[in-house]
Amino acid sequence: MKTKFLAVSAIIAALYITVTYTLSFLSFGDIQFRIAEIFNHLIAFNPRYMLGVVLGVFISNLFSPLGWFDLVFGVAHSLICLTTLIIISKFVKNIVYRMLMNSFVFTFMMWIIALELKLALDLPFWLSWLSTAIGEAVVLLIGIPIMKLLDKRLNFKNLIDS
């Protein structure tokens, strides 16, 4: 692996962790607006960002109040959703459409987190799905114009490869 790829992946992971813990009161629980989820949109630009994002999720969830539940369910959720977007990206070339699809996939798949909350805290499944899905949708949809703006400055497609 190239040094630059590893460095950028580490920076993405570090940013994910920093944002998650800076806003930890929003990042965990049955009502969550994990702002760091905006980094999921990086996959729409280049699938190689997956390592940094998943590493950030994994390390963030190491210290989650839900313990091993968040490690298993949170990381699985990210892996499944990001892999789905990588597959979708082979057929959809428009970055905004990719991010919209990413938002939909992550939001719909919050049933995985709702299942986690049901098993870990005995919270009602459908209410947990609704509350976490709304939080995920809000964060990711607001993240689209933010990522487009950042992309103009940083050129995400080539940043990790060049």
Phi, psi and chi 1 to 4 in degrees:
 res  aa     phi    psi   chi1   chi2   chi3   chi4
   1 MET       -  142.9  -74.1 -168.0 -142.5      -
   2 LYS   -71.9  148.0  -70.0 -176.0  179.1  177.9
   3 THR   -59.7  -41.5  -55.9      -      -      -
   4 LYS   -63.6  -41.4 -176.6  169.6 -176.4  178.6
   5 PHE   -59.5  -46.2  168.0   73.7      -      -
   6 LEU   -64.9  -40.5  -68.9  174.3      -      -
   7 ALA   -65.6  -45.1      -      -      -      -
   8 VAL   -65.9  -40.7  170.8      -      -      -
   9 SER   -60.6  -42.5  -64.9      -      -      -
  10 ALA   -65.2  -38.9      -      -      -      -
  11 ILE   -65.9  -43.2  -69.9  167.1      -      -
  12 ILE   -61.2  -46.5  -62.8  -57.9      -      -
  13 ALA   -59.4  -44.9      -      -      -      -
  14 ALA   -63.6  -40.7      -      -      -      -
  15 LEU   -64.8  -43.0  -72.5  168.7      -      -
  16 TYR   -58.9  -47.7 -170.9  101.7      -      -
  17 ILE   -63.4  -45.1  -64.9  160.5      -      -
  18 THR   -61.9  -47.3  -58.6      -      -      -
  19 VAL   -65.2  -41.7  172.0      -      -      -
  20 THR   -59.4  -46.5  -61.8      -      -      -
  21 TYR   -82.5  -26.3  -82.0   96.2      -      -
  22 THR   -64.2  -35.7  -59.0      -      -      -
  23 LEU  -113.6   40.3  -58.3  168.7      -      -
  24 SER   -60.0  -29.8   62.2      -      -      -
  25 PHE   -64.4  -20.7   64.5   97.0      -      -
  26 LEU  -100.6  -13.5  -67.2  171.7      -      -
  27 SER   -90.4  -17.6  -61.5      -      -      -
  28 PHE  -130.5  154.3  -60.3   98.9      -      -
  29 GLY   108.4 -171.2      -      -      -      -
  30 ASP   -78.8  -21.9   58.1  -28.4      -      -
  31 ILE  -119.3  112.8  -61.7  174.6      -      -
  32 GLN  -139.1  141.8   53.1 -177.2  -94.2      -
  33 PHE  -127.2   75.5  -69.0   87.7      -      -
  34 ARG   -75.7   95.0 -169.5  179.6  -83.0 -160.5
  35 ILE   -57.7  -31.6  -53.8  -59.0      -      -
  36 ALA   -61.5  -16.2      -      -      -      -
  37 GLU   -62.5  -16.5  -71.0  -72.9  -79.2      -
  38 ILE   -56.1  -31.6  -70.2  173.9      -      -
  39 PHE   -63.9  -17.7  -66.9  108.8      -      -
  40 ASN   -59.2  -27.9  -67.6  -31.7      -      -
  41 HIS   -68.4  -16.8  -76.1  -41.6      -      -
  42 LEU   -58.1  -30.1  -71.6  169.9      -      -
  43 ILE   -63.3  -27.5  -54.7  -53.6      -      -
  44 ALA   -65.7  -25.4      -      -      -      -
  45 PHE   -90.0  -39.4  -64.3   93.3      -      -
  46 ASN  -161.0  124.3 -169.5  -38.0      -      -
  47 PRO   -64.5  -15.5   19.4  -27.8      -      -
  48 ARG   -69.2  -12.9  -66.6 -175.0   52.6  148.5
  49 TYR   -72.4  -10.4  -74.2  109.5      -      -
  50 MET   -57.4  -40.9 -173.1  167.1  173.6      -
  51 LEU   -57.8  -49.6  175.0   64.6      -      -
  52 GLY   -64.1  -41.2      -      -      -      -
  53 VAL   -66.7  -48.4  173.7      -      -      -
  54 VAL   -65.3  -39.2  172.2      -      -      -
  55 LEU   -61.9  -40.7 -173.1   60.4      -      -
  56 GLY   -63.0  -42.4      -      -      -      -
  57 VAL   -63.4  -47.0  171.4      -      -      -
  58 PHE   -59.1  -50.2  177.2   80.2      -      -
  59 ILE   -67.2  -39.9  -66.0  170.4      -      -
  60 SER   -59.5  -41.8  -67.4      -      -      -
  61 ASN   -78.4  -12.1  -72.0   -9.2      -      -
  62 LEU   -59.8  -31.9  -85.0  173.6      -      -
  63 PHE  -110.0   19.1  -53.7  101.1      -      -
  64 SER   -68.3  147.5  164.2      -      -      -
  65 PRO   -61.3  -19.7  -13.8   19.8      -      -
  66 LEU   -92.7    2.5  -64.5 -178.9      -      -
  67 GLY    59.1 -133.8      -      -      -      -
  68 TRP   -62.8  -25.6   71.0  -92.1      -      -
  69 PHE   -56.8  -45.7  -78.3  100.9      -      -
  70 ASP   -69.2  -32.7 -121.4   -4.4      -      -
  71 LEU   -62.9  -48.7  -82.9  176.1      -      -
  72 VAL   -71.6  -56.5  173.0      -      -      -
  73 PHE   -73.7  -42.1  -71.5   89.6      -      -
  74 GLY   -65.9  -44.8      -      -      -      -
  75 VAL   -68.9  -40.7  172.8      -      -      -
  76 ALA   -60.8  -43.4      -      -      -      -
  77 HIS   -56.9  -48.1  176.1 -103.3      -      -
  78 SER   -64.1  -45.9  -66.2      -      -      -
  79 LEU   -60.8  -45.3  -76.6  169.9      -      -
  80 ILE   -64.0  -47.1  -68.5  166.0      -      -
  81 CYS   -67.9  -43.9  -66.1      -      -      -
  82 LEU   -66.7  -39.0  -66.5  172.1      -      -
  83 THR   -64.4  -39.8  -59.2      -      -      -
  84 THR   -59.9  -43.9  -58.9      -      -      -
  85 LEU   -66.8  -37.0 -175.2   66.8      -      -
  86 ILE   -60.4  -41.2  -71.1  169.3      -      -
  87 ILE   -66.5  -46.5  -66.7  166.5      -      -
  88 ILE   -58.9  -38.4  -71.0  170.5      -      -
  89 SER   -62.9  -20.6  -67.0      -      -      -
  90 LYS   -68.7  -22.3  -67.3  179.6 -177.4 -167.4
  91 PHE  -109.5  -19.3  -55.4  100.0      -      -
  92 VAL  -116.6  117.2  177.2      -      -      -
  93 LYS   -94.3  -24.8  -59.9  -55.5  174.9 -165.6
  94 ASN   -72.1  124.0 -176.6  -70.5      -      -
  95 ILE   -63.2  -41.1  -62.7  -66.1      -      -
  96 VAL   -64.4  -42.2  172.8      -      -      -
  97 TYR   -63.4  -38.3  -71.3  155.2      -      -
  98 ARG   -61.7  -44.2  -73.7  179.8 -177.8 -179.4
  99 MET   -67.3  -35.4  -72.7 -169.0  -75.2      -
 100 LEU   -64.1  -44.1  -76.1  167.8      -      -
 101 MET   -65.0  -38.9  -70.5 -178.4  174.4      -
 102 ASN   -59.7  -44.1 -167.4   39.9      -      -
 103 SER   -60.6  -43.3  -59.6      -      -      -
 104 PHE   -65.3  -47.6  173.4   77.6      -      -
 105 VAL   -60.7  -50.3  168.8      -      -      -
 106 PHE   -61.7  -40.2  -93.4   91.0      -      -
 107 THR   -66.0  -50.7  -61.5      -      -      -
 108 PHE   -60.3  -42.6  174.0   75.3      -      -
 109 MET   -75.2    2.6  -64.7  -61.2  -73.3      -
 110 MET   -63.7   -5.2  -71.1  -55.6  -78.4      -
 111 TRP   -60.9  -27.2   67.1  -95.9      -      -
 112 ILE   -65.0  -42.3  -64.0  170.5      -      -
 113 ILE   -71.2  -36.1  -54.4  -54.4      -      -
 114 ALA   -62.8  -38.8      -      -      -      -
 115 LEU   -64.1  -42.5  178.8   59.5      -      -
 116 GLU   -57.0  -47.5  170.2 -168.4    2.2      -
 117 LEU   -65.2  -33.8  -66.0  169.2      -      -
 118 LYS   -65.8  -45.9  172.2   69.9  176.9  157.9
 119 LEU   -72.0  -40.7  -65.2  172.1      -      -
 120 ALA   -80.9  -39.6      -      -      -      -
 121 LEU  -121.6    1.4  -57.3  173.7      -      -
 122 ASP    56.5   38.9 -161.0   30.6      -      -
 123 LEU   -84.2  153.6  -65.9  174.0      -      -
 124 PRO   -64.0  129.1    7.9  -10.9      -      -
 125 PHE   -57.4  -55.6  175.4   82.4      -      -
 126 TRP   -67.1  -37.3  -70.2  109.9      -      -
 127 LEU   -67.0  -39.7 -174.5   58.0      -      -
 128 SER   -65.1  -41.5  -65.0      -      -      -
 129 TRP   -62.2  -45.9  177.9   78.9      -      -
 130 LEU   -61.3  -47.0 -177.4   63.1      -      -
 131 SER   -68.8  -41.3   65.9      -      -      -
 132 THR   -73.2  -34.2   58.1      -      -      -
 133 ALA   -66.1  -40.6      -      -      -      -
 134 ILE   -63.0  -45.9  -71.2  170.3      -      -
 135 GLY   -59.8  -43.9      -      -      -      -
 136 GLU   -64.1  -44.8 -169.7   77.6   -1.2      -
 137 ALA   -61.5  -46.0      -      -      -      -
 138 VAL   -59.7  -49.8  167.6      -      -      -
 139 VAL   -61.5  -47.4  167.1      -      -      -
 140 LEU   -71.1  -38.1  -71.0  174.4      -      -
 141 LEU   -69.1  -39.7  -68.9  172.4      -      -
 142 ILE   -66.5  -30.0  -70.7  172.8      -      -
 143 GLY   -69.1  -23.2      -      -      -      -
 144 ILE   -59.7  -55.5  -67.6  172.0      -      -
 145 PRO   -66.1  -30.4   17.4  -26.5      -      -
 146 ILE   -64.1  -46.8  -66.6  168.7      -      -
 147 MET   -67.4  -36.6  -65.5  -56.1  -80.8      -
 148 LYS   -62.6  -42.2  -79.3  -64.5  -68.5  175.1
 149 LEU   -64.8  -46.2 -172.8   63.2      -      -
 150 LEU   -63.0  -36.3  -71.9  171.0      -      -
 151 ASP   -62.4  -35.0 -179.8   50.1      -      -
 152 LYS   -60.4  -33.5  -73.7 -177.5 -178.4 -176.5
 153 ARG   -88.3  -38.8  176.6   82.2  171.9  136.0
 154 LEU  -102.7  -18.3  -60.9  171.5      -      -
 155 ASN    54.0   69.6 -171.6    8.8      -      -
 156 PHE   -56.0  -35.4  -70.3  133.0      -      -
 157 LYS   -57.5  -40.7 -178.8  172.0  177.7   25.8
 158 ASN  -103.4  -10.5  -61.5  -39.5      -      -
 159 LEU   -58.9  -39.8 -177.7   64.8      -      -
 160 ILE   -85.0  -20.3 -160.3  163.6      -      -
 161 ASP   -97.3  -31.2  -72.6  -31.1      -      -
 162 SER   -72.2      -   60.4      -      -      -
